Amino acid sequence: MSPKPTGYVHGNDLILARTFQASVDDVWASVTEPEKTALWLGRWEGEAGPGKIVRLQLLHEKGQPWANVMIEECEAPHRLAVAMKDDFGDWRIEVTLTQADDETVLRFVQHLSDRALAGDVGPGWEYYLDMLVAAREGRALPSFDDYYPSQKAYYLQGG
């Protein structure tokens, strides 16, 4: 499989989107409920809410590490902004959901500290968002090797 990259870099923002044939509430559950996030990203624990920290276990990363995630903003079911820090840097992420008719568009933005990080980060988020699609559709999850390093040059050029 050779998935085509879909995102782009605008300034220091990495931006990707996915469209779902589902209600905004259904997609919101896929990105916020721990039993559903475990299917594509990782499980989390703790009391969620703006200004609170939850612990996220990244199930598809080497060693399945845990990370503290600060929920900066949460406007259910339309917007979630989080921040976390790990060995690879600072991560500031926003997810926005917009429903039109029977479709919901998920817009993902990572605010990069350095635009050059897009070459490594972009393929990773393509992979994770495709995992979300596959998990929601009950399909086999993709392999990270299909995304990286093949998509690195695309993102280094800005998408």
N, C-alpha and C positions, 0 to 999 in steps of 0.2 A: 504494500500500500504506500502511495506517495501523496499524502494530503497536501493540498495547495494552501499556502498561508493566506489569511484573509484580513489581517490587521494592518495597522499603520502607526507611524510615529508622528505626532504633531507637537512641536516644541520638545518638551521632555515627557510627554504623555504617550504611553503605549495604549492603543485603543483597538478593541476587538468587539465583535457582536455575533450573536447567534439568534435565530428566530425559531420559535416553537409554536406548534399548533396546540396551544393550551391557554388556559386563563392565567392572568397575572398572579393570582393566588397560588395556583398549582406550581408555577415556576418559582415563585418566592419560597415555597416550601422546599424545593430542591436545593436552594442555595442557603437556607437558614436552619432547617431542621436537622439535628445531628444524625439521625438514622438515615437521612437522605444524602447529606453531604458525605457520609462514610462511603457511599457507593461510587463516588467519583473524585473526591478530593481528600477527605479525611474526616475522622470523627472529632467532635469537640465536646467539651464538658465545662460546666460552670453556669452561673446565672448570667444570662444575656441581657443587654440593655445598653443604651447610650451611657458612655463614661465607665463602663464595666469591662473587665478583662475575662476572656474565656481561654481555655487551653485547647489548642488544635493539634491533633496528631496527624501528620502528613503520611498517610498510609502508602503512598506510591513513591516515596522518596527513600533513598538508601538509609537503612537503619530506622525507618519510620519515626523520625524525631518529633518531639513536641515543641510547640511554639506558643508563647503568650500573644494573644490577639486583643488589642484594645478596640472596642466598638466606639468609634467617634460619633457616628450619626446613624440613626435607624428610623426610617419613615416607611413602615410596613404598609403595603407590599410593593413599594416603588423604589426605595433607595437605601443602600447600605454602604457606609464608609468605614473602613477599618485600617489599623496600622499595626505592624509587628516588626520585630527586629530579630535577626538570627545571624548565623555565621557568615551569611552571604550579603548582608546589608539591611537597610531599612526598606520596608515594604509599605507603601500607602496605596490602598486599593479602593475603588468605588464601583459598585454595581448598581445600575439603574434599569428598572423594568418598565416598559411601556406597552399597554395593550391597545390594539386596534382590531375591532371585530373579533375573530377567533384566533388571532395571533398575538403572541407576546414577544417583544424584542428585548433581549438582554444586552445591555451595553456595558462592557467591562473597560475600566480605565486603571492603569497603574501609573502613578506619578513617579517617574524615575529620577533618581538623584543625578544621574549622568546618562545622557542619550545613548552613549556607546553600550550601555547595558542591554539595550533592546536586542542585540544579536544573540544573547544568551537567554534572556527572559521571554522574548516574544514566542519562540518555538515552544517553550514550556507552557505558556498560557494557551496557545493553540491546542496543545495536547490535552490540558485539563478541561478546556471548554468542549472539546470533542469527546472527552470522557463523560462529561455531563450529558451531552446529547445521547451517547451510546447507553448510558445508565438509564436515562428516561425512556429510551426506546426498547430496552431489554436486549440490546445487542452486545456482542463481545467488545470489551474495552480495547482501545488501540494500544500500540506499542510506542513508547517514547522514542525508540530508535528510528521510527518513521518521520520524526519531526526534527530531531537534532542529531547531527549538525546540518542537515540538508537545508533547513530554513534560516540558518544563521545569516547568510549573506543578504537575503531578502530584507531582514530586519535591520541589518547594519546600514542598508541603503535607504531606510525610512519606510519601507513597505510600499 
